[in-house]
Amino acid sequence: MIRSRALPIGLLFAATAILQTACEKRPDGKMHFMGEPNPAAKWKPSEDITDFTALYSQNCIACHGAGKTVAASIAMDNQTYLNLVPADILKNIITNGVKGTRMPGFGEAEGGGLTGRQIEILVNGILAWKKPLDTSAGALPAYAGPLGNAANGQALFSQSFEKDRPPAETYLNPAFLGLVSNQYLRTLVIVGIPELGYPDYHGFIPGRSLTDQEVSDVTAWLVTNRKNEFGEPLAAQPTPVPPASLPAVPPAPNTTDAPKLP
């Protein structure tokens, strides 16, 4: 009589179950044993990182948010902002920062850790989120402009912050005004921060949109509210001259292939 050397069927199932629990499927689609080094987790020099999502998550998301992540500053997926800011200006801001504010320069010459190529990836990835903006209710004001009539700006500001509107103190807080530039205030009036209750130029005045001149007027009013530590008004800052253009940024990829929000 010949005995079968086949393993009992129960033992085979047990062995298969052990192997399955000892393995995991990784992004490459292959099964790997638990504990086996993951190539995706392998350390690489910071200058070798070329994935937009990784670069944005490491350098931008804390202050500018994205998707469902809300932050204190203007979100980089704010559609009004994306349609407002020129690509070369966005690149300049990321590269050199904004002096006198909390926006640092990420370029190597400014002590940042990003290469020129990485900054281009950030610029293109951010601009790839842009969608056509409906301007039927009012033309989009210019990104930059001189300070306007502060008295008219005060009147417009008062119209905006009637009852059931966000408190005016949000904009007029001395600490806030001391941290931001004139250009940031203008940009804020135009694009707002909807997720925090800051209206954009369409909603600043109920029922109509702000004109370019009115944006300059409101910006001038906000600037006049800057005060020193003794509560005394500060001299108005000169309107900044747009920075010299950097090398052109390659066109943003087709929006259908836009990177996903982190």
Residue, then its C-alpha position, 0 to 999 in steps of 0.5 A: m500500500i502506497r501512502s499519499r505524501a500530499l499535505p492535508i488540505g487544511l494545512l495548505f489553507a493555513a500556509t496560504a493564510i500565513l503567506q497572505t498576512a505576511c505580504e502587502k501590496r505596494p503602489d508598484g502593484k506587486m506583493h512584498f513580504m512585510g518588513e521588506p524595504n519599500p523602494a518608495a520610502k527610500w531616502k533621497p536628497s531633497e533636491d531630487i524630489t520632483d513630485f508636485t504633491a510632495l513639494y507642495s505638502q512639504n513647503c506650501i500647505a501649512c500656510h496656503g492649504a489646499g482642497k479641504t485643508v484650510a489655512a490662514s493665508i490665501a489658498m493656492d487653489n482659490q480660483t480667483y487668485l489663480n486667474l489673477v496672479p501672473a505666472d512670472i509673479l508667482k514664480n518670483i514670490i516663491t523664489n524670493g519671498v516677500k520682504g517684510t512679511r512672513m512669506p519666505g523665499f524658497g530659492e537657494a539664493e534666499g537660503g531656501g531649499l528648492t532648486g529652480r526646477q522644483i520651483e517650476i514644478l510648484v508653479n506649473g502644478i499650482l497653475a494647473w488647478k486654474k479653471p475659467l473664471d466667471t466674470s459676467a458679474g464684473a471684470l477681474p481687477a488688475y493684480a497690481g495697482p497704485l493706492g487709491n482714495a482712502a476716504n472712498g475706501q472707508a465708505l466702501f468698507s463700511q458698506s461691506f461690513e454691515k450687520d451679518r457680515p464678517p467683523a471689520e476687526t478681522y481686516l483692521n487688526p494691527a498685528f495682521l496689518g503689520l505682517v502683510s504687504n500692500q500688495y497682499l491687502r490688494t490681493l485679499v480684497i480681490v480674491g478673499i478667503p471664502e473659507l474663512g469668511y473673507p469675501d472676494y471682489h464679487g461679494f465685498i459690496p452686496g449686490r455688485s462687484l468692486t471696480d479696479q479703482e475701488v479695490s485701490d481705494v479699499t486697499a488705501w483705507l486698510v493701509t492707513n490703519r497700520k499703527n505702531e506699538f503706541g497706536e499711532p498711524l504709520a506712514a503709508q508704504p510706497t506702492p511696490v514696483p512689480p519685480a523684474s521678470l524671472p525666466a519664463v515659466p513653461p506652460a502649465p500642463n493641461t488642466t485635465d491632467a492637473p495634479k490632485l490636491p494634497 
